[in-house]
């Protein structure tokens, strides 16, 4: 078992019959997880490059699309409906996009103490829907059979996972730091009052 397969074994069942083979290599995660990781990776790259995550939570239209995307996952994730690999992959893509589109702005808001930098405009809102439309077309042409594409998918998968991990760690560090500052301030005031 390779290191990559080992890392992803904690996150995915790695059922070979439900995994894509690209360029003669079997991906170390199932079709749904491939979608989740690609959705996360592509969306994080988009959010970081466009800097939209600094604008706070997205407008309602984007939030509604993301909530619908989150609600679709249980239908396919718990196998209430399983019409095939393309659908499993698609549900993962839009789920990963929704997680990234909500998690990164929320982490930014928390770590910046509620401050935002700019506002969503019609252009930034439209660019989200262009990205969302692009994600919805990926199952039509995925996977391209080349070794380069295999490594591109792995790179995006790691990017998505690392960004989720970074957001969680950043928020935890911020909260610990805030609690420590509060505790130190309380101790100082207690010492000064004696």
C-alpha positions as semicolon CSV with decimal commas, in nm:
position;residue;x (nm);y (nm);z (nm)
1;X;0,000;0,000;0,000
2;X;0,143;0,336;-0,100
3;X;0,162;0,632;0,136
4;X;-0,112;0,809;-0,062
5;X;-0,345;0,510;-0,038
6;X;-0,268;0,481;0,332
7;X;-0,353;0,848;0,398
8;X;-0,682;0,825;0,213
9;X;-0,771;0,489;0,375
10;X;-0,874;0,686;0,685
11;X;-1,121;0,889;0,479
12;X;-1,258;0,647;0,220
13;X;-1,349;0,279;0,187
14;X;-1,134;0,267;-0,129
15;X;-1,366;0,019;-0,298
16;X;-1,180;-0,062;-0,622
17;X;-1,507;-0,140;-0,802
18;X;-1,625;0,216;-0,727
19;X;-1,299;0,398;-0,800
20;X;-1,185;0,564;-1,120
21;X;-0,878;0,440;-1,305
22;X;-0,685;0,718;-1,477
23;X;-0,391;0,653;-1,706
24;X;-0,364;0,294;-1,581
25;X;-0,362;0,399;-1,212
26;X;-0,649;0,338;-0,973
27;X;-0,731;0,644;-0,762
28;X;-0,689;0,584;-0,387
29;X;-1,047;0,695;-0,320
30;X;-1,395;0,610;-0,449
31;X;-1,589;0,805;-0,711
32;X;-1,787;1,007;-0,457
33;X;-1,473;1,098;-0,262
34;X;-1,302;1,189;-0,591
35;X;-1,582;1,439;-0,644
36;X;-1,562;1,571;-0,289
37;X;-1,185;1,621;-0,303
38;X;-1,193;1,777;-0,651
39;X;-1,483;2,003;-0,551
40;X;-1,289;2,112;-0,242
41;X;-0,962;2,159;-0,429
42;X;-1,104;2,351;-0,726
43;X;-1,325;2,569;-0,505
44;X;-1,047;2,649;-0,259
45;X;-0,813;2,745;-0,543
46;X;-1,089;2,965;-0,689
47;X;-1,166;3,130;-0,352
48;X;-0,801;3,192;-0,271
49;X;-0,720;3,327;-0,619
50;X;-1,028;3,552;-0,635
51;X;-1,003;3,648;-0,265
52;X;-1,382;3,624;-0,239
53;X;-1,350;3,444;0,094
54;X;-1,241;3,775;0,252
55;X;-1,576;3,932;0,161
56;X;-1,760;3,741;0,432
57;X;-2,036;3,490;0,381
58;X;-2,169;3,485;0,026
59;X;-2,509;3,629;-0,071
60;X;-2,827;3,431;-0,013
61;X;-2,845;3,299;-0,370
62;X;-2,505;3,131;-0,327
63;X;-2,589;3,009;0,024
64;X;-2,914;2,851;-0,104
65;X;-2,727;2,669;-0,382
66;X;-2,471;2,546;-0,129
67;X;-2,738;2,428;0,116
68;X;-2,911;2,238;-0,167
69;X;-2,573;2,087;-0,259
70;X;-2,518;1,977;0,101
71;X;-2,865;1,820;0,114
72;X;-2,810;1,623;-0,207
73;X;-2,512;1,436;-0,062
74;X;-2,709;1,225;0,190
75;X;-2,940;1,104;-0,087
76;X;-2,644;0,959;-0,276
77;X;-2,412;0,911;0,023
78;X;-2,649;0,680;0,210
79;X;-2,737;0,503;-0,116
80;X;-3,105;0,596;-0,107
81;X;-3,053;0,657;-0,475
82;X;-2,751;0,525;-0,665
83;X;-2,788;0,565;-1,042
84;X;-2,419;0,518;-1,116
85;X;-2,065;0,647;-1,102
86;X;-2,129;0,982;-1,274
87;X;-2,399;1,066;-1,021
88;X;-2,182;0,964;-0,726
89;X;-1,901;1,176;-0,865
90;X;-2,132;1,474;-0,933
91;X;-2,284;1,469;-0,583
92;X;-1,933;1,473;-0,438
93;X;-1,827;1,766;-0,659
94;X;-2,110;1,995;-0,555
95;X;-2,079;1,885;-0,191
96;X;-1,706;1,968;-0,188
97;X;-1,778;2,303;-0,352
98;X;-2,040;2,382;-0,087
99;X;-1,806;2,294;0,199
100;X;-1,527;2,513;0,058
101;X;-1,765;2,800;-0,025
102;X;-1,896;2,810;0,331
103;X;-1,595;2,697;0,536
104;X;-1,326;2,932;0,405
105;X;-1,536;3,253;0,438
106;X;-1,656;3,142;0,784
107;X;-1,298;3,074;0,899
108;X;-1,191;3,413;0,762
109;X;-1,473;3,589;0,950
110;X;-1,384;3,411;1,276
111;X;-1,009;3,470;1,248
112;X;-1,059;3,837;1,149
113;X;-1,300;3,897;1,439
114;X;-1,599;3,961;1,219
115;X;-1,422;4,199;0,981
116;X;-1,472;4,155;0,610
117;X;-1,275;4,310;0,327
118;X;-1,505;4,417;0,047
119;X;-1,850;4,305;-0,056
120;X;-1,991;4,062;-0,303
121;X;-2,084;4,227;-0,630
122;X;-2,285;4,101;-0,925
123;X;-1,957;4,002;-1,091
124;X;-1,830;3,803;-0,790
125;X;-2,170;3,637;-0,751
126;X;-2,180;3,555;-1,121
127;X;-1,828;3,412;-1,107
128;X;-1,945;3,165;-0,839
129;X;-2,224;3,047;-1,068
130;X;-1,976;3,011;-1,358
131;X;-1,759;2,794;-1,130
132;X;-2,065;2,596;-1,021
133;X;-2,167;2,540;-1,384
134;X;-1,812;2,427;-1,465
135;X;-1,818;2,178;-1,175
136;X;-2,146;2,040;-1,307
137;X;-1,986;1,968;-1,647
138;X;-1,688;1,774;-1,509
139;X;-1,875;1,439;-1,489
140;X;-1,936;1,462;-1,866
141;X;-1,567;1,443;-1,955
142;X;-1,404;1,291;-1,647
143;X;-1,167;1,107;-1,638
144;X;-0,925;1,197;-1,912
145;X;-0,689;0,903;-1,950
146;X;-0,342;1,039;-1,897
147;X;-0,079;1,009;-1,629
148;X;-0,065;1,390;-1,599
149;X;-0,439;1,400;-1,527
150;X;-0,398;1,133;-1,258
151;X;-0,140;1,346;-1,077
152;X;-0,349;1,662;-1,128
153;X;-0,643;1,488;-0,956
154;X;-0,421;1,377;-0,667
155;X;-0,279;1,730;-0,633
156;X;-0,627;1,886;-0,622
157;X;-0,740;1,621;-0,372
158;X;-0,450;1,702;-0,138
159;X;-0,511;2,074;-0,189
160;X;-0,874;2,033;-0,085
161;X;-0,787;1,830;0,223
162;X;-0,507;2,064;0,328
163;X;-0,732;2,368;0,294
164;X;-0,999;2,208;0,514
165;X;-0,732;2,118;0,768
166;X;-0,585;2,470;0,752
167;X;-0,928;2,630;0,814
168;X;-0,996;2,407;1,113
169;X;-0,650;2,459;1,263
170;X;-0,664;2,836;1,203
171;X;-0,997;2,865;1,386
172;X;-0,880;2,643;1,674
173;X;-0,555;2,841;1,713
174;X;-0,750;3,168;1,703
175;X;-0,995;3,046;1,969
176;X;-0,715;2,913;2,194
177;X;-0,522;3,238;2,156
178;X;-0,833;3,442;2,236
179;X;-0,905;3,229;2,542
180;X;-0,544;3,259;2,660
181;X;-0,550;3,638;2,621
182;X;-0,876;3,649;2,816
183;X;-0,733;3,426;3,088
184;X;-0,414;3,633;3,115
185;X;-0,619;3,955;3,132
186;X;-0,831;3,806;3,411
187;X;-0,523;3,696;3,604
188;X;-0,362;4,040;3,567
189;X;-0,677;4,213;3,690
190;X;-0,696;3,975;3,987
191;X;-0,332;4,046;4,077
192;X;-0,384;4,423;4,043
193;X;-0,695;4,415;4,262
194;X;-0,509;4,249;4,552
